[in-house]
Amino acid sequence: LREEKAAGRIVHIGITSSSASQYAEMEAIMHRESLDFIQVDYAVGNRGAEERLLPLAADRGMAVLVNLPFGRGAQFRAVGSRPLPAWAAEIDCDSWAQVFLKFVLGNTAVTCAIPGSTQPAHVEDNLGAARGRLPDAALRQTIARYFDAVADS
């Protein structure tokens, strides 16, 4: 791949995973290889990647693509029909999907999120996360605590 990149036949080299069981191997590769990007599962309900992989990617100048930002739908099931908390207005959110996406995008190591929608209405709703304010570190902690409390109930 390095030869293909040097020859201009490919532009970027990266690795991907959607399983925490592969994080150690992924981290080792990130330490020894010069990658342009990683793609990893990361969500408010699945924050394992933020401990080591996301900071390492930022330190090494690797872009981060996030897959499964809705936690395979588990986050929607956890919040159910609960109304958005008042703090959602602080980041211009009209839906849980926007809150979940903005939580991910608010991590400064993240380059982009891939929500993987199948319905046009969901795509339109997800695009709302591209507008307005992102949560700062304090609000991201509030979102995580709220979600953890809801998921544990």
N, C-alpha and C positions, 0 to 999 in steps of 0.2 A: 504494500500500500504506500509506503514511503517513496518507493521508486516511481509509482504511478503518479503520486502527487508532485514529485520533483519534475516529472515529465509533462505536467500540466494536464494529464488525462483525468484526474479527479481533483476536487478542490479541498474537501475536508475529510478528516479522519476522526472517527469517534467510536464510542462503545455505548451500549444500551442494556438496561435491565429493568424488570418490573418485579423483582423479587429480592427481599431483604437477605435471603440466603446467599445471594451472590455479591453482597456489598463488600465483603472482605477482599474477594478476588478483584472486584472493580477498583477498589481503593489501591490495591497493589499495582494494577495496570496504570492507574492514574499517576502514581509515583514514578514509575519507570519509563513511561511513554510520553511523547509530546503529542497530546491530542488537541484537536480543535474544539470538540464538544463531548459532552456526555448526555445521555437521556436516561432519566431515572424516575421511578414512581415517587410522588411526593404530594401530600395533601394535609389538610388540617387534622384529619383523622389518621394519618400515616406519616409521622414526622421523623422517622428513622434516618432518612437521608440528610437531614439538616445538622446532624451531630458531627459527621466527618466528611461525607462526600461533597456537600455543597460548599463548605468552607475551603476544602482542598481544591475544588474546581475554580473557585474565585482566586485563590492564591496562585494557581498555575495558569490563570488566564484562559480557562476553558469555558465555552458557552455551556449553559445548562438548559436543556429541553426537558420539560416535565410531562410525563405521561400519567394518566389516572389521577388527575387533580380532584376528581369527585369520589375517589376511593371505591371504584366499581359500583357506585350508587349507594354505598353504605352510609355516606354522610347525609344524603337526602332521607334515607330511612330513619336515621337517628333524629333528625330535627322534625320529621313528620310535617304536620300542619302548623307547627308553632309560628307565630308571627315573628318578623325580624325584630331583633332588639333595637333600641334607640340608637346605639352606636353605629348601626349599619348606615344611617344617614350621614355620618361623619365621613364616609368614604363613597357616598353617592350610590349606594346599592339599593336596588328595588326587588331583589330576589336572593334566595339562598345560593343559587348558582354563582351569582356575581360576588357574593361574600366569599365563597369557597375559592373562586378564581383569584380574587384580589388578595386573599391571604397568601396564596402561592406566589403571585406576582410581586407582592410586597417584600419578599425575601430578596435582598439585593444581589444574591448570587444567581438568581433565576433570570434567564434570557427570555423564555417564552413557555407557555403552557399549551398542551394539546388536549382539549376536552373531549374530542371524539364524539360528536353529536350525530344523531340519526334523523332528527326531526327539525324542519326549518324553524319552527317557533323556538326551539332550544338554542339553535345557532344564533338567532336574533337576540335572545336573552343573554347568551354568553358574550356577545359583542358589547353589551353594556359594561362588562368588566374592563373594556379597553378605554372607557371614558371616565372622567372624574378622578378623584383622589385615590391614592393607594394608602393602605394602613402603614403607620410608622411602627417601630419595634414595640412600643407600649400597647398600641391597639392590636397588633398581631398577638401579643400575649393574652390580651382580653378575649380575643376570638378563640384562641386555643383553650383557655380555661373554660369558657362558655361551652364550647363543643365537648370537651372532656366531661363536664358535668352532665350535659344532655346525654351523651353516649353511655355514661355509667348509670343513668336512671332507668 
